[in-house]
Amino acid sequence: MLTGHGAAPRLLRAAAALVEQAGYEIVRTAETARVTQPILLAAELERLGTAFEKGGDASARRPDRPISGRG
């Protein structure tokens, strides 16, 4: 079980990998128009993981860019 501040980047990267894999599965079902959102979400999760490693919680928050991409 991962806990604490140090776990956040690892969990975010794991989530990014899962979302990216989901995007590839969407492509396999011939719904290629829907793959953009999961790929962008995976990239955002990777960015958040990097931000947590470099500067902690505050630097990972960007109120101008919602995580969901639906903003």
Contacts in CASP RR format, 6 or more apart in sequence:
PFRMAT RR
TARGET T0000
AUTHOR 0000-0000-0000
METHOD contacts of the structure
MODEL  1
MLTGHGAAPRLLRAAAALVEQAGYEIVRTAETARVTQPILLAAELERLGT
AFEKGGDASARRPDRPISGRG
2 10 0 8 1.000
2 11 0 8 1.000
5 52 0 8 1.000
5 56 0 8 1.000
5 57 0 8 1.000
6 52 0 8 1.000
8 49 0 8 1.000
8 52 0 8 1.000
9 49 0 8 1.000
9 50 0 8 1.000
9 52 0 8 1.000
9 53 0 8 1.000
12 45 0 8 1.000
12 46 0 8 1.000
12 48 0 8 1.000
12 49 0 8 1.000
12 52 0 8 1.000
13 45 0 8 1.000
13 46 0 8 1.000
13 49 0 8 1.000
15 45 0 8 1.000
16 42 0 8 1.000
16 43 0 8 1.000
16 45 0 8 1.000
16 46 0 8 1.000
17 42 0 8 1.000
19 38 0 8 1.000
19 41 0 8 1.000
19 42 0 8 1.000
19 45 0 8 1.000
20 38 0 8 1.000
20 39 0 8 1.000
20 42 0 8 1.000
22 38 0 8 1.000
23 35 0 8 1.000
23 38 0 8 1.000
23 39 0 8 1.000
23 42 0 8 1.000
26 32 0 8 1.000
26 34 0 8 1.000
26 35 0 8 1.000
26 38 0 8 1.000
27 35 0 8 1.000
37 69 0 8 1.000
40 69 0 8 1.000
41 67 0 8 1.000
41 68 0 8 1.000
41 69 0 8 1.000
44 65 0 8 1.000
44 67 0 8 1.000
44 69 0 8 1.000
45 67 0 8 1.000
48 60 0 8 1.000
48 67 0 8 1.000
49 60 0 8 1.000
51 59 0 8 1.000
51 60 0 8 1.000
52 59 0 8 1.000
52 60 0 8 1.000
END
